[in-house]
């Protein structure tokens, strides 16, 4: 996808991934995932979207109440996964709904290979103009933990993370 990435462990099965277009990589012939082609060099870093792990991505996509895109095969080094990506590279429900991912090695999660700095996700708060649609989507994929949903004029994500220095938040730019 022509990106470079940094990872931060948030638990045994959670991580934060910072993704950006890699100016040294060849631009793909299709739109990049996570709406990265819409970001310019002056755009500040912020929380734009999220991804949810599933053990059966085909069934999860069938159960989704909203489109999350096509299931595509990806790899980086020895890690292989299936992930949903809309053809136009957009964010499902403007970032309010997650992309879905299925790791091909079900015995271990990539987060276990990252350094543990004592960080953990406390909550992801999703603000969205249609919170009932988000809730219906999450119920359809059986996701209920650590996600709070509120009505707002625009989509916004706020992650609360417990750190050795206390609670910290990462949020979408308004």
PyMOL commands that set and color helices and strands:
alter all, ss='L'
color gray80, all
select helices_A, chain A and resi 33-38+57-63+92-95+110-113+131-140
alter helices_A, ss='H'
color red, helices_A
select strands_A, chain A and resi 3-11+14-21+51-53+70-76+79-85+99-103+120-128+147-151+156-163+166-171
alter strands_A, ss='S'
color yellow, strands_A
deselect
rebuild
show_as cartoon
